[in-house]
């Protein structure tokens, strides 16, 4: 796509109104560096605001989606480099907290994106991969995908969102605690059984094609309706039914005034595909 130049992300538009973001790190196992995660935040923020984009697919280049953070670089960072005994513990805690919150924002950007986001996972999908996938609206994976909440094995609790989001997505508390407390791998088939992914495709290429096809279906709908639906679903997840219904009434009180409703109704009567303006 014109104007989207990021060293470790290949940004293309395989079909109209759909953006495909390929993670292509220069590190082993497609791991994320500090520079990558900051670029990722800028990239998704731009795509969220881009009126030419109506749906986004995130996938990995090479043999793996991503094995998570580049641990060699992370060991030099403020969290894993050890305690500086010259800094007061409360002040060190503040430094750590601000670092974690900033990193969380680089992952949360997927959930905050007003456009639907689909992840197509394959190969190693560890740590940060699950954090990103949990923020996405839909997850598709290849049969060779190996998932892992890996943070437990480096002596920390996962802090970028998996522990907060995965229990809300998977209706099996025992499974969630199993994979989060043991750090064991789980397969694409197991992920499908517990509802973490929607589809398991034979290959990486098939998984990406399926994700792009679904994104294309979304892109044909009213962008007003799509963005409203995503926002209301996110609100409903975090609030009681009564609050969500009131929120929906306020949202649609404004959104129902769109010309998209008239276009959709007319197209339905005429049995033709509606055409909606960019948002």
C-alpha positions as a Markdown table, in Angstrom:
| # | Residue | x | y | z |
|---|---|---|---|---|
| 1 | Unk | 0.0 | 0.0 | 0.0 |
| 2 | Unk | 1.3 | 3.4 | -0.9 |
| 3 | Unk | 2.9 | 5.3 | 1.9 |
| 4 | Unk | 3.1 | 2.4 | 4.3 |
| 5 | Unk | 6.9 | 1.7 | 4.7 |
| 6 | Unk | 7.9 | -0.1 | 7.8 |
| 7 | Unk | 11.2 | -2.2 | 7.9 |
| 8 | Unk | 9.6 | -5.3 | 9.5 |
| 9 | Unk | 6.0 | -5.1 | 8.2 |
| 10 | Unk | 5.0 | -5.7 | 4.6 |
| 11 | Unk | 1.7 | -3.9 | 4.1 |
| 12 | Unk | -0.4 | -4.7 | 1.0 |
| 13 | Unk | -4.0 | -4.7 | -0.2 |
| 14 | Unk | -4.7 | -8.1 | -1.8 |
| 15 | Unk | -8.3 | -7.1 | -2.5 |
| 16 | Unk | -10.2 | -3.8 | -2.4 |
| 17 | Unk | -10.6 | -2.2 | 1.0 |
| 18 | Unk | -8.6 | -5.0 | 2.8 |
| 19 | Unk | -5.1 | -4.6 | 4.2 |
| 20 | Unk | -2.8 | -7.5 | 4.8 |
| 21 | Unk | 0.0 | -6.9 | 7.3 |
| 22 | Unk | 2.9 | -9.5 | 7.2 |
| 23 | Unk | 5.2 | -9.6 | 10.2 |
| 24 | Unk | 8.7 | -10.1 | 8.8 |
| 25 | Unk | 11.3 | -9.5 | 11.5 |
| 26 | Unk | 15.0 | -9.7 | 10.8 |
| 27 | Unk | 15.4 | -11.8 | 14.0 |
| 28 | Unk | 15.2 | -15.6 | 14.4 |
| 29 | Unk | 11.7 | -17.0 | 14.7 |
| 30 | Unk | 10.1 | -13.7 | 13.6 |
| 31 | Unk | 10.5 | -12.3 | 17.1 |
| 32 | Unk | 9.6 | -8.7 | 18.0 |
| 33 | Unk | 12.1 | -6.0 | 18.9 |
| 34 | Unk | 11.5 | -2.8 | 20.7 |
| 35 | Unk | 11.6 | -0.9 | 17.4 |
| 36 | Unk | 9.1 | -3.4 | 15.9 |
| 37 | Unk | 6.5 | -3.1 | 18.6 |
| 38 | Unk | 6.6 | 0.7 | 18.3 |
| 39 | Unk | 6.3 | 0.6 | 14.5 |
| 40 | Unk | 3.4 | -1.9 | 14.9 |
| 41 | Unk | 1.5 | 0.6 | 17.2 |
| 42 | Unk | 2.0 | 3.4 | 14.6 |
| 43 | Unk | 1.0 | 1.2 | 11.7 |
| 44 | Unk | -2.2 | -0.1 | 13.2 |
| 45 | Unk | -3.2 | 3.4 | 14.4 |
| 46 | Unk | -2.7 | 4.7 | 10.8 |
| 47 | Unk | -4.8 | 1.8 | 9.4 |
| 48 | Unk | -7.5 | 2.5 | 11.9 |
| 49 | Unk | -7.7 | 6.1 | 10.6 |
| 50 | Unk | -7.3 | 5.2 | 6.9 |
| 51 | Unk | -10.6 | 5.6 | 5.1 |
| 52 | Unk | -9.3 | 3.3 | 2.3 |
| 53 | Unk | -9.2 | 0.4 | 4.7 |
| 54 | Unk | -12.3 | -1.5 | 6.0 |
| 55 | Unk | -10.7 | -4.7 | 7.4 |
| 56 | Unk | -7.3 | -5.8 | 8.4 |
| 57 | Unk | -5.5 | -9.2 | 8.3 |
| 58 | Unk | -2.3 | -9.8 | 10.3 |
| 59 | Unk | -0.1 | -12.7 | 9.4 |
| 60 | Unk | 3.5 | -13.8 | 9.7 |
| 61 | Unk | 6.1 | -14.2 | 7.0 |
| 62 | Unk | 8.4 | -17.2 | 6.9 |
| 63 | Unk | 8.0 | -20.3 | 9.0 |
| 64 | Unk | 6.4 | -18.7 | 12.0 |
| 65 | Unk | 3.9 | -16.1 | 13.0 |
| 66 | Unk | 6.1 | -15.0 | 15.9 |
| 67 | Unk | 7.8 | -16.6 | 18.8 |
| 68 | Unk | 7.2 | -13.5 | 20.8 |
| 69 | Unk | 9.7 | -11.0 | 22.1 |
| 70 | Unk | 13.3 | -11.0 | 21.2 |
| 71 | Unk | 14.6 | -12.2 | 24.6 |
| 72 | Unk | 18.2 | -11.2 | 23.9 |
| 73 | Unk | 17.1 | -7.6 | 23.5 |
| 74 | Unk | 14.6 | -7.9 | 26.3 |
| 75 | Unk | 17.2 | -9.0 | 28.8 |
| 76 | Unk | 18.9 | -5.6 | 28.3 |
| 77 | Unk | 15.7 | -3.7 | 28.9 |
| 78 | Unk | 14.4 | -2.1 | 32.1 |
| 79 | Unk | 12.3 | -5.1 | 33.2 |
| 80 | Unk | 14.6 | -8.1 | 32.8 |
| 81 | Unk | 18.0 | -6.5 | 33.2 |
| 82 | Unk | 17.9 | -6.9 | 36.9 |
| 83 | Unk | 17.4 | -4.6 | 39.9 |
| 84 | Unk | 19.5 | -1.4 | 40.0 |
| 85 | Unk | 20.1 | -1.1 | 43.7 |
| 86 | Unk | 20.9 | 2.5 | 43.4 |
| 87 | Unk | 17.2 | 3.2 | 42.6 |
| 88 | Unk | 14.7 | 3.3 | 45.3 |
| 89 | Unk | 12.3 | 0.2 | 44.9 |
| 90 | Unk | 9.2 | 2.4 | 44.7 |
| 91 | Unk | 10.8 | 4.5 | 42.0 |
| 92 | Unk | 12.0 | 1.4 | 40.2 |
| 93 | Unk | 8.4 | 0.0 | 40.4 |
| 94 | Unk | 7.2 | 3.2 | 38.7 |
| 95 | Unk | 9.7 | 2.8 | 35.9 |
| 96 | Unk | 8.6 | -0.8 | 35.4 |
| 97 | Unk | 4.9 | 0.1 | 35.5 |
| 98 | Unk | 5.2 | 2.8 | 32.9 |
| 99 | Unk | 7.2 | 0.5 | 30.6 |
| 100 | Unk | 4.6 | -2.3 | 30.9 |
| 101 | Unk | 1.7 | 0.2 | 30.3 |
| 102 | Unk | 3.5 | 1.5 | 27.2 |
| 103 | Unk | 4.0 | -2.0 | 25.9 |
| 104 | Unk | 0.4 | -2.9 | 26.6 |
| 105 | Unk | -0.7 | 0.0 | 24.5 |
| 106 | Unk | 1.3 | -1.4 | 21.6 |
| 107 | Unk | -0.8 | -4.6 | 21.8 |
| 108 | Unk | -4.1 | -3.0 | 22.8 |
| 109 | Unk | -4.0 | -1.0 | 19.5 |
| 110 | Unk | -5.4 | -4.0 | 17.7 |
| 111 | Unk | -8.5 | -4.1 | 20.0 |
| 112 | Unk | -8.9 | -0.3 | 19.8 |
| 113 | Unk | -8.7 | -0.3 | 16.0 |
| 114 | Unk | -12.1 | 0.7 | 14.7 |
| 115 | Unk | -11.7 | -1.7 | 11.8 |
| 116 | Unk | -12.2 | -5.5 | 12.3 |
| 117 | Unk | -8.8 | -7.3 | 12.6 |
| 118 | Unk | -8.3 | -11.0 | 11.7 |
| 119 | Unk | -5.1 | -12.8 | 12.7 |
| 120 | Unk | -3.9 | -15.7 | 10.5 |
| 121 | Unk | -1.4 | -17.7 | 12.6 |
| 122 | Unk | 1.0 | -20.4 | 11.7 |
| 123 | Unk | 4.1 | -22.2 | 13.1 |
| 124 | Unk | 5.3 | -20.9 | 16.4 |
| 125 | Unk | 2.8 | -18.5 | 17.9 |
| 126 | Unk | 4.2 | -17.9 | 21.4 |
| 127 | Unk | 3.7 | -15.2 | 24.0 |
| 128 | Unk | 3.2 | -11.9 | 22.2 |
| 129 | Unk | 1.5 | -13.8 | 19.3 |
| 130 | Unk | -1.3 | -14.9 | 21.7 |
| 131 | Unk | -1.5 | -11.4 | 23.2 |
| 132 | Unk | -2.1 | -10.0 | 19.7 |
| 133 | Unk | -4.5 | -12.8 | 18.7 |
| 134 | Unk | -6.6 | -12.2 | 21.8 |
| 135 | Unk | -7.0 | -8.5 | 20.8 |
| 136 | Unk | -8.1 | -9.5 | 17.3 |
| 137 | Unk | -11.8 | -9.9 | 16.3 |
| 138 | Unk | -11.2 | -13.3 | 14.7 |
| 139 | Unk | -8.5 | -15.9 | 14.7 |
| 140 | Unk | -7.7 | -18.4 | 11.9 |
| 141 | Unk | -4.7 | -20.7 | 12.0 |
| 142 | Unk | -2.7 | -23.3 | 10.0 |
| 143 | Unk | -2.7 | -26.9 | 11.1 |
| 144 | Unk | 1.0 | -26.6 | 12.1 |
| 145 | Unk | 0.4 | -23.8 | 14.5 |
| 146 | Unk | 1.9 | -24.3 | 18.0 |
| 147 | Unk | 0.6 | -22.0 | 20.6 |
| 148 | Unk | 2.2 | -21.2 | 24.0 |
| 149 | Unk | 1.7 | -18.7 | 26.8 |
| 150 | Unk | 5.5 | -18.7 | 27.3 |
| 151 | Unk | 6.0 | -16.0 | 29.9 |
| 152 | Unk | 5.8 | -18.4 | 32.8 |
| 153 | Unk | 9.0 | -20.0 | 31.6 |
| 154 | Unk | 11.0 | -16.8 | 31.9 |
| 155 | Unk | 9.8 | -16.2 | 35.5 |
| 156 | Unk | 7.0 | -13.7 | 34.9 |
| 157 | Unk | 3.2 | -13.5 | 34.7 |
| 158 | Unk | 2.1 | -12.7 | 31.2 |
| 159 | Unk | 1.4 | -8.9 | 31.3 |
| 160 | Unk | 0.3 | -7.8 | 27.9 |
| 161 | Unk | -3.3 | -9.0 | 28.0 |
| 162 | Unk | -3.5 | -12.8 | 27.6 |
| 163 | Unk | -4.3 | -13.4 | 31.3 |
| 164 | Unk | -7.1 | -10.8 | 31.1 |
| 165 | Unk | -8.6 | -11.6 | 27.7 |
| 166 | Unk | -8.1 | -15.4 | 27.2 |
| 167 | Unk | -10.4 | -16.4 | 30.1 |
| 168 | Unk | -13.2 | -14.2 | 28.6 |
| 169 | Unk | -12.7 | -15.8 | 25.2 |
| 170 | Unk | -12.5 | -19.5 | 26.1 |
| 171 | Unk | -15.3 | -21.1 | 28.1 |
| 172 | Unk | -13.0 | -23.5 | 29.8 |
| 173 | Unk | -11.3 | -22.2 | 32.9 |
| 174 | Unk | -9.4 | -25.4 | 33.5 |
| 175 | Unk | -7.8 | -25.2 | 30.0 |
| 176 | Unk | -6.9 | -21.5 | 30.5 |
| 177 | Unk | -5.1 | -22.2 | 33.8 |
| 178 | Unk | -3.5 | -25.3 | 32.4 |
| 179 | Unk | -1.8 | -23.5 | 29.5 |
| 180 | Unk | -1.0 | -20.4 | 31.5 |
| 181 | Unk | 0.4 | -22.1 | 34.5 |
| 182 | Unk | 2.4 | -24.9 | 32.8 |
| 183 | Unk | 3.6 | -23.0 | 29.7 |
| 184 | Unk | 2.9 | -26.1 | 27.6 |
| 185 | Unk | 2.3 | -25.9 | 23.9 |
| 186 | Unk | -1.2 | -26.5 | 22.6 |
| 187 | Unk | -2.0 | -27.3 | 19.0 |
| 188 | Unk | -4.3 | -25.8 | 16.4 |
| 189 | Unk | -6.8 | -28.5 | 16.9 |
| 190 | Unk | -6.9 | -28.0 | 20.6 |
| 191 | Unk | -7.3 | -24.2 | 20.1 |
| 192 | Unk | -10.3 | -24.9 | 17.8 |
| 193 | Unk | -11.8 | -27.3 | 20.3 |
| 194 | Unk | -11.9 | -24.7 | 23.1 |
| 195 | Unk | -13.0 | -21.9 | 20.7 |
| 196 | Unk | -9.8 | -19.9 | 20.6 |
| 197 | Unk | -9.7 | -20.0 | 16.8 |
| 198 | Unk | -12.6 | -20.1 | 14.3 |
| 199 | Unk | -10.9 | -22.2 | 11.5 |
| 200 | Unk | -7.9 | -24.5 | 11.1 |
| 201 | Unk | -6.6 | -24.5 | 7.6 |
| 202 | Unk | -4.2 | -27.0 | 6.1 |
| 203 | Unk | -1.4 | -24.5 | 5.4 |
| 204 | Unk | -0.2 | -21.0 | 6.1 |
| 205 | Unk | -1.3 | -19.9 | 2.7 |
| 206 | Unk | -4.8 | -21.3 | 3.1 |
| 207 | Unk | -5.1 | -19.6 | 6.5 |
| 208 | Unk | -4.2 | -16.3 | 5.0 |
| 209 | Unk | -6.5 | -16.8 | 2.0 |
| 210 | Unk | -9.4 | -17.6 | 4.3 |
| 211 | Unk | -8.7 | -14.6 | 6.5 |
| 212 | Unk | -8.6 | -12.3 | 3.4 |
| 213 | Unk | -11.8 | -13.8 | 2.1 |
| 214 | Unk | -13.6 | -13.1 | 5.4 |
| 215 | Unk | -12.1 | -9.6 | 5.5 |
| 216 | Unk | -13.4 | -9.1 | 2.0 |
| 217 | Unk | -16.9 | -10.1 | 3.0 |
| 218 | Unk | -16.7 | -7.6 | 5.9 |
| 219 | Unk | -15.4 | -4.9 | 3.6 |
| 220 | Unk | -18.6 | -5.1 | 1.5 |
| 221 | Unk | -20.8 | -4.2 | 4.4 |
| 222 | Unk | -21.6 | -0.7 | 5.6 |
| 223 | Unk | -18.5 | 0.6 | 7.4 |
| 224 | Unk | -20.9 | 2.5 | 9.8 |
| 225 | Unk | -22.6 | -0.8 | 10.7 |
| 226 | Unk | -19.3 | -2.8 | 10.9 |
| 227 | Unk | -17.6 | -0.3 | 13.2 |
| 228 | Unk | -20.7 | 0.1 | 15.4 |
| 229 | Unk | -21.0 | -3.7 | 15.7 |
| 230 | Unk | -17.3 | -4.1 | 16.7 |
| 231 | Unk | -17.6 | -1.3 | 19.3 |
| 232 | Unk | -20.9 | -2.6 | 20.8 |
| 233 | Unk | -19.5 | -6.2 | 21.0 |
| 234 | Unk | -16.4 | -4.9 | 22.9 |
| 235 | Unk | -18.6 | -2.9 | 25.2 |
| 236 | Unk | -21.0 | -5.9 | 25.8 |
| 237 | Unk | -18.0 | -8.1 | 26.8 |
| 238 | Unk | -17.0 | -5.7 | 29.6 |
| 239 | Unk | -20.4 | -4.5 | 30.9 |
| 240 | Unk | -23.8 | -5.9 | 32.1 |
| 241 | Unk | -26.5 | -6.5 | 29.6 |
| 242 | Unk | -28.6 | -3.5 | 30.7 |
| 243 | Unk | -25.7 | -1.1 | 30.3 |
| 244 | Unk | -24.8 | -2.5 | 27.0 |
| 245 | Unk | -28.4 | -2.1 | 25.7 |
| 246 | Unk | -28.4 | 1.6 | 26.8 |
| 247 | Unk | -25.0 | 2.0 | 25.1 |
| 248 | Unk | -26.4 | 0.4 | 21.9 |
| 249 | Unk | -29.4 | 2.8 | 22.0 |
| 250 | Unk | -27.2 | 5.8 | 22.2 |
| 251 | Unk | -24.9 | 4.5 | 19.5 |
| 252 | Unk | -27.7 | 3.7 | 17.0 |
| 253 | Unk | -29.5 | 6.8 | 17.9 |
| 254 | Unk | -26.8 | 8.6 | 15.9 |
| 255 | Unk | -25.8 | 5.8 | 13.5 |
| 256 | Unk | -29.3 | 5.0 | 12.2 |
| 257 | Unk | -29.3 | 8.4 | 10.5 |
| 258 | Unk | -26.7 | 7.2 | 8.0 |
| 259 | Unk | -27.5 | 7.0 | 4.3 |
| 260 | Unk | -26.1 | 3.4 | 4.5 |
| 261 | Unk | -29.4 | 2.2 | 5.8 |
| 262 | Unk | -31.3 | 3.5 | 2.8 |
| 263 | Unk | -28.7 | 2.2 | 0.4 |
| 264 | Unk | -28.9 | -1.3 | 2.0 |
| 265 | Unk | -32.7 | -1.4 | 2.0 |
| 266 | Unk | -32.9 | -0.2 | -1.7 |
| 267 | Unk | -30.3 | -2.7 | -2.8 |
| 268 | Unk | -32.1 | -5.5 | -1.0 |
| 269 | Unk | -35.3 | -4.6 | -2.8 |
| 270 | Unk | -33.5 | -4.4 | -6.2 |
| 271 | Unk | -31.5 | -7.5 | -5.4 |
| 272 | Unk | -28.2 | -5.9 | -6.1 |
| 273 | Unk | -25.0 | -5.4 | -4.2 |
| 274 | Unk | -25.0 | -2.2 | -2.2 |
| 275 | Unk | -22.2 | 0.3 | -2.5 |
| 276 | Unk | -21.3 | 2.2 | 0.6 |
| 277 | Unk | -19.2 | 5.4 | 0.9 |
| 278 | Unk | -15.9 | 5.3 | 2.7 |
| 279 | Unk | -16.0 | 6.4 | 6.3 |
